[in-house]
Amino acid sequence: MRRRRSFTADEGDTGEVNLTPMLDVVFIMLIFFIVTTSFIKESGVEIQRPESSAASPRPDAQLMVAITPEGAVWVEGRPVDAHRVGEEVAALVSGDGGVVIQADREATTGLLIEVMDRIRQAGVEDVAVAAIRGAP
């Protein structure tokens, strides 16, 4: 007669959980969230933007320039002399790239106009000023 042996922990198959499908799902979700996330470019300094009822989003902006209330100009998180801002921006912007200037509401209008002129003189035509959408 044949005897049936019962398996002990040493002799038999141990139940293993296959983690490969779970890891596949986690990686697919990670890729999905990375692809669908919108990244916001910031200028690197804290700016209080003015309000405007006609403000519209500019997701195509390639470069951010900030003007602080003290009159300092920042490009990509680095302080830049106002007289050299055009050269710096032109070196960082590709052919049809846009520039958004984030001027603090306490910054002087003269400095804003000077920065805009220097950027346009450097060959960048797509220049906009950032504002917060406010009530009309």
PEJOWO-V772291 format. One record per backbone hydrogen bond with DSSP energy under -0.5 kcal/mol. CO is the residue of the C=O (numbers start at 0). NH is the residue of the N-H. E is the energy in kcal/mol with one decimal. If there is no record, write none. Layout:
BEGIN
co-><CO	CO>
nh-><NH	NH>
e-><E	E>
END
This chain:
BEGIN
co-><2	7	13	15	16	18	19	20	21	22	23	24	25	26	27	28	29	30	31	32	36	38	42	44	46	47	49	51	51	57	59	62	63	64	65	66	67	71	72	73	74	77	79	80	80	83	84	85	86	87	88	88	93	97	97	98	99	99	100	100	101	103	107	108	109	110	111	112	113	114	115	116	117	118	119	122	124	125	127	131>
nh-><4	11	15	17	18	22	23	24	25	26	27	28	29	30	31	32	33	34	35	36	38	40	76	46	48	104	131	54	133	60	97	99	75	101	73	103	70	67	79	65	77	74	72	83	84	87	88	89	90	91	91	92	96	61	62	127	64	101	102	129	66	106	111	112	113	114	115	116	117	118	119	120	121	123	122	124	126	98	100	51>
e-><-0.6	-2.3	-0.6	-0.6	-0.7	-2.4	-2.3	-2.1	-2.2	-2.5	-2.3	-2.3	-2.3	-2.5	-2.3	-2.5	-2.3	-2.4	-2.2	-1.0	-0.6	-0.5	-1.4	-0.5	-0.9	-2.6	-2.9	-0.8	-1.8	-1.3	-0.7	-2.5	-1.5	-3.7	-2.9	-2.3	-1.6	-2.5	-3.3	-2.8	-1.5	-2.8	-0.7	-1.3	-0.5	-2.1	-2.5	-2.4	-1.7	-1.1	-0.5	-1.8	-1.5	-2.0	-1.5	-2.4	-2.6	-0.6	-0.9	-3.0	-2.5	-1.7	-1.6	-2.6	-2.2	-2.6	-2.4	-2.6	-2.4	-2.2	-2.4	-2.6	-1.2	-1.7	-1.5	-0.7	-1.4	-2.8	-3.3	-2.7>
END
